[in-house]
């Protein structure tokens, strides 16, 4: 079964010619604005459950379903334009063209210039490279770094490694909404502060950080560079690069319906950074290693589609999240919202606690009914310990133990949200009776 044909998406009319490969990264003409009708079946096939039950996937902060156009671009790059971008022959030239086109699309979605985008293996590498590369490039000026207590593990662990190497790191506290305390930032800035790293959207509770206020405080009190982990915000929350004077921004493909294993680091022109990997001269001598052309091709297509659907998809997700929050908070006694109010946070992330219920048990119970949510960040969800983000919010143990994260995508439907509300309510009631 050709799912792409059934979904009604027009296949891109890529030019073919002697000695030419197939440039897979380009604007797709004539595609529909929605593939909601086919998404459920695609997810069922992917999970091997087509004959068993419908899948309602609400763990999109962990990863998203790869869109058919993205998968096609990846396949084309693996099967037809598989040359090494560094090769001088025509197949290498075609592979390099794929990289160039994808770089342009990733940059457009961010609002950057293509030459400011450097491809990586994902958001984790981008965060590590930004923290470690900038810190070591600036260490003659100072060795003090500022971040927050609720950052992604790839930022926190990179900072801890830098502490072992002689750097000093300040971890800013947040309030009950998961918002950084600006007065703490003002007090923490020092003459030797060289880098401030703050995420745009928290991956567990969806809090939006006041980046404009942070940028103003940093610029008025310190020459420190400003890095933003934008993995959860890319393709959902606009990021005014020039206004914020951001030095670096981390991105990931698989949060916007792209492939796993590929991401990017934005570096403002003129910012000096130490290479993360050394060897060849790929990525303008800053990130060695043969480029992941298939993954990058998919990233480019995912960025193109996200940009085209950005305004409508964000509004839809926000409305569905508000309905989800209202349904759970009003329908389940004792349910507690963790983080910002639904209208104030990111459009796609909801974190909610059900005291008296073990989150892990609830997650597996929902899975048996075809609904997929999580307990915390996918990077730590299998650890038997409370989320560092929820602890930073000051939640009591009952709320820590009963917290689940529900995250939407632009493919989530109203029918799925209503079914999720009904099923979660039934499961919580059943678990509380046990």
GIGI-V789188 format. One record per residue. RES is the residue in one small letter. NEAR is the number of other ideal C-beta (glycine too) atoms within 8 Angstrom. Layout:
[[RES/NEAR] [RES/NEAR]]
This chain:
[[x/3] [x/5] [x/11] [x/10] [x/6] [x/8] [x/11] [x/7] [x/10] [x/8] [x/6] [x/10] [x/5] [x/9] [x/7] [x/5] [x/5] [x/3] [x/4] [x/9] [x/10] [x/11] [x/12] [x/14] [x/12] [x/8] [x/4] [x/11] [x/7] [x/4] [x/9] [x/7] [x/6] [x/5] [x/12] [x/7] [x/6] [x/10] [x/10] [x/8] [x/9] [x/11] [x/11] [x/12] [x/9] [x/7] [x/7] [x/5] [x/9] [x/7] [x/3] [x/4] [x/7] [x/6] [x/11] [x/10] [x/9] [x/13] [x/12] [x/13] [x/14] [x/9] [x/8] [x/10] [x/11] [x/13] [x/11] [x/12] [x/13] [x/15] [x/10] [x/12] [x/15] [x/14] [x/9] [x/13] [x/16] [x/7] [x/6] [x/7] [x/14] [x/9] [x/13] [x/7] [x/13] [x/8] [x/10] [x/4] [x/7] [x/9] [x/11] [x/13] [x/11] [x/14] [x/17] [x/10] [x/9] [x/18] [x/13] [x/9] [x/12] [x/16] [x/13] [x/10] [x/14] [x/14] [x/14] [x/9] [x/13] [x/14] [x/9] [x/10] [x/7] [x/9] [x/6] [x/10] [x/14] [x/11] [x/15] [x/13] [x/8] [x/13] [x/14] [x/10] [x/11] [x/16] [x/15] [x/11] [x/13] [x/14] [x/16] [x/13] [x/12] [x/17] [x/14] [x/8] [x/9] [x/12] [x/10] [x/3] [x/7] [x/10] [x/10] [x/12] [x/17] [x/14] [x/14] [x/12] [x/9] [x/14] [x/13] [x/14] [x/9] [x/12] [x/14] [x/12] [x/8] [x/12] [x/16] [x/9] [x/9] [x/13] [x/10] [x/6] [x/6] [x/5] [x/12] [x/7] [x/12] [x/9] [x/9] [x/13] [x/10] [x/14] [x/8] [x/5] [x/11] [x/15] [x/11] [x/13] [x/10] [x/10] [x/6] [x/10] [x/15] [x/9] [x/6] [x/10] [x/12] [x/8] [x/5] [x/8] [x/14] [x/14] [x/14] [x/15] [x/16] [x/15] [x/17] [x/13] [x/15] [x/15] [x/10] [x/15] [x/16] [x/16] [x/15] [x/12] [x/13] [x/9] [x/11] [x/9] [x/8] [x/15] [x/13] [x/8] [x/12] [x/13] [x/8] [x/5] [x/7] [x/10] [x/3] [x/11] [x/11] [x/15] [x/16] [x/15] [x/16] [x/15] [x/16] [x/15] [x/11] [x/14] [x/10] [x/13] [x/11] [x/4] [x/15] [x/8] [x/12] [x/5] [x/7] [x/12] [x/9] [x/13] [x/10] [x/15] [x/14] [x/17] [x/15] [x/13] [x/15] [x/14] [x/14] [x/12] [x/14] [x/16] [x/14] [x/8] [x/8] [x/18] [x/17] [x/13] [x/14] [x/16] [x/10] [x/11] [x/7] [x/4] [x/10] [x/5] [x/12] [x/8] [x/10] [x/11] [x/7] [x/4] [x/5] [x/7] [x/5] [x/11] [x/9] [x/6] [x/7] [x/8] [x/12] [x/11] [x/8] [x/8] [x/10] [x/10] [x/13] [x/12] [x/14] [x/15] [x/16] [x/18] [x/17] [x/17] [x/18] [x/16] [x/16] [x/13] [x/14] [x/13] [x/11] [x/7] [x/10] [x/11] [x/6] [x/8] [x/11] [x/12] [x/9] [x/9] [x/15] [x/10] [x/8] [x/12] [x/14] [x/10] [x/12] [x/14] [x/12] [x/9] [x/12] [x/13] [x/10] [x/5] [x/8] [x/11] [x/3] [x/7] [x/12] [x/9] [x/11] [x/12] [x/14] [x/12] [x/7] [x/11] [x/6] [x/7] [x/13] [x/13] [x/10] [x/12] [x/19] [x/13] [x/15] [x/14] [x/15] [x/14] [x/9] [x/8] [x/11] [x/8] [x/13] [x/7] [x/9] [x/16] [x/12] [x/8] [x/11] [x/13] [x/9] [x/6] [x/9] [x/10] [x/12] [x/11] [x/11] [x/14] [x/10] [x/11] [x/14] [x/9] [x/7] [x/10] [x/10] [x/3] [x/5] [x/2] [x/4] [x/8] [x/12] [x/9] [x/13] [x/16] [x/10] [x/11] [x/15] [x/5] [x/11] [x/5] [x/7] [x/9] [x/13] [x/13] [x/9] [x/14] [x/16] [x/14] [x/15] [x/12] [x/14] [x/15] [x/12] [x/9] [x/9] [x/11] [x/7] [x/7] [x/6] [x/10] [x/14] [x/10] [x/10] [x/13] [x/13] [x/8] [x/11] [x/13] [x/12] [x/8] [x/12] [x/13] [x/9] [x/9] [x/13] [x/8] [x/5] [x/4]]
